[in-house]
Amino acid sequence: MKQKGRLLLFVVFMLSIVVGVNVLIETKVQAAAEPPAAINQIFPDEALAEEIQMSLGKASTSDTVTQTELNSITTLDASGKGVSSLEGMNYLRNLSYFSFSDNQVNDLSPLTNLTSLTTLALYDNQVSAIAPLANLTNLKLLQLSGNPISDLQPLANLKELTALDVNDANVSNIQPLTGLTKLVALGLSNNQVSDLNALKALHQLISLNIGQNKLTNLNGLQDLTRLTTLFAKENQITNVQPLSGLINLSTLELSTNQITDVQPLAGLTNLQTLYLHNNQISDVTGLASLTNLDWLNINKNKISNIRPLNSLKKLTIIQMSDQFIVNEPISFQNTITIPNRIKNIAEQTIEPETISDNGTYANGEVTWMLGNYIPKVGYSFSERDTVGNATGIFSGIVEQPLKQYFKVIFNVEGDEQNEAVETGTLLQEPPAPTKEGYTFTGWYDEPAGGTKWNFATDVMPAKDITLYAQFSINSYQATFDVDGMLSTQMVEFQSLLEEPPAPTKQGFTFTGWYDAKTGGTKWDFTTNQMPAKDITLYAQFSENPDTGEKDTDGTDDGKPEDGSDKTTSNGIKMQVVLPATGDRDTRYPAIMGMFLAGFGVLIFRSK
C-alpha cells in the first residue's frame, strides 16, 4: 500500500514538472518566436522587422526566416526608423555593424551576446543603462551620444575601442576609461566632467572633445602629444599651460572660457585653426609665432592692440570684433581726460566711432566735461583691417569706470581719524578702540544713540559721514572680608561703594576697611571710586587696652579671681569661670555615689 502511495506521488510530481515546462515554453513563444518563424514574430517591433525583411530580401514581415538566414546578416542600419524595441536581435549572431541611432530604444539586453559586433551606433535614444555592452569586447567604434547615461563602468573592459562618443549625456566620472589605451578619438562634450586625469595614459588619442563640461583646468592632457584636434569650449578654463607641449595640434577650440594668458600657446606652431573668442584675453603677443594659422577667432575679448598679429601671413579668416575693454577705475572729476590706446594692425591709433556723454576727441585723447557724478564714461571704435590674406572688422567698446570718494571720520571721544571711501562700497572696520572701565559696543552715526553701522552690509553713501565709537560702562565686584566672612557688591566703574555696617569683635574696636589684611590703605567711602577691576576690602580692628578697673563682680576688669582667661582662634578673648573658695562642698555627691554602689553589691550577693 505504501509503495502504491509513493508511486502516485511520483507520478503527480513528474506531471507537475511537465506542465510547468510546457507553460514556460508557451510563455517564451509568446514573448518572441525562435527561428524558423515569421520575421514579425521573432522581431515584434514592426519598424525593426521591416529592416530585417529588407536586409534578407523578403516579400513581407510575415515570411518565415531560419537561423541560417539570420546568420547571414552582418550589417544592419535601422537609424531613424522609429524602433522602440530590439527584441529578437539576439538571433543576429554574426552581426558586426549595427546602427539604430535616432530611435526610442531604452533596453540593450538583446545585444548582450552579440560578441561579433565591432561597430555599434545608438546615439539619440533613451538608453540609461549600458551594462549589456560589457561583454562586447570586440567593439572598436561605439557611439552613445544623446542618451541619459551616467555610469561608464561597463566600458572598462572594452580594450579594443578606438573611437568612443559619449557626448550629450550625464557623465561626471570618466575613471572607467583609464585603461582604454587604444582610443584614437574620444567625445565627452556636454557632460558634467570636472577632472581629466583619467585620460593621461591615453597616449594614442588624436581627437578629443571635452567642450561644455565643468572644467577649470586642462591637467591630465599634458602628455597627449599625438593630439591634433582638441575641442574644449564652454568651460571655466583659466590656464592653458598644460597644452604648451602639444605641438601636433592643428585645431584648437577654446572659446567661451576664462582664459587671460595665451603665451603658453606660442610653441604650437602647427596650429591652423584657433578659436579663442569670448574669453578674457587682452594681449595677443603669444599668438605672433603661430605663422601657420589659417583661421583665427578672437572676438569678444579685451584686446586693444592687434599689431602682434601682423606676422600671421597665412590667415584667410580673422574675426576680431566686439572687444570689451575696461580701463582701471579713476576718481570722478568734472573734467575727465584719458588716452586712446586702441591700435590697428599698423599700430596706428584708431579714432573713436562714438563717445558717450558728449565727450570729445583730439590729439589721441578723449575728454568729458561732466556735471553730476556718473559711474562711467566710454567710447566705441571700429575699423576694417587686413591681416595676412584675411580682412576683418576690429571693433569694440572702451569703458572708463569713475569712482566717487567721500570721507568717513571715525570719532573716538574727540580723537578723529578719516579716510576716503568709494561710494557704494563696504567700509573697512577699524580696530576696536579701548577705554578703561568700558566695553566698546560699536560704531554709530550719532555720539549717543543713533544707528549702529554694519560693516558687512552697509555701504558708503554719496556724502561725508562720521561714525562715533560708543561704549557701555562696566561693573566690577567689591568683596568685603571680615575675618574670612565675605559679602559682595557690584559697583559701576568710578562709582562710590556703599559702606557696609561696621562689624564688631569682642575686645576689639573696628578701625575701618583697608585694601590689605594688615596695613594697606584705608578706603574712603566718600571719595574713593571703584577702579576698573575687582577689589577686596578687609575689616581691620585694634585691641582694646586693659584699664585695670574692677567689674561689678569684684574682679579686676572682667577677669576671674584666679586670673584665668581663654583666647579664641580669631583673637577674640573669652573668660572661663572656675570654682572658688566659699562655693558649696562638692564631696557630698561623691560620698552618696559610693554608698549606693556598695549597697548594690550587697544586694547582688544576697541573691
Buried (B, 14 or more C-beta within 10 A) or exposed (E): EEEEEEEEEEEEEEEEEEEEEEEEEEEEEEEBBEBEBBBBBBBBBBBBBBBBBEBBEBEEBEBBBEEEBBBEBEEBBBBEBEBBBBBBBBBBEEBBBBBBBBBBBBBBEBBBEBEBBBBBBBBBBEBBBBEBBBBBEBBBBBBBBBBEBBBBEBBBBBEBBBBBBBBBBBBBBBEBBBBBEBBBBBBBBBBBBBBBEBBBBBEBBBBBBBBBBEBBBBBBBBBBEBBBBBBBBBBEBBBBBBBBBBEBBBBBBBBBBEBBBBEBBBBBEBBBBBBBBBBBBBBBEBBBBBBBBBBBBBBBBBBBBBBBBBBBEBBEBBBBBBBBBBBEEEEBEEEBBBEBEBBBBEEEEBEBEEBBBEBEEEEEEBBBEBEEEBEBBBBBBBBEBEBBEBEBBBBBBBBBBBBBBBEBEBBBEEEEEEEEBBBEEBBEBBEEBEBEBBEBEBBBBEEEEEEEBEBEEBEBEEEBBBBBBBBEEBBBEBEBBBBEEEEEBEBEBEEBBEBBEEBEBEBBEBEBBBBEEEEEEEBEEEEBEBBEEBBBBBBBBEEEEEEEEEEEEEBBEBBBEEEEEEEEEEEBBEEEEEEEEEEEEEEEEEEEEEEEEEEEEEEEEEE
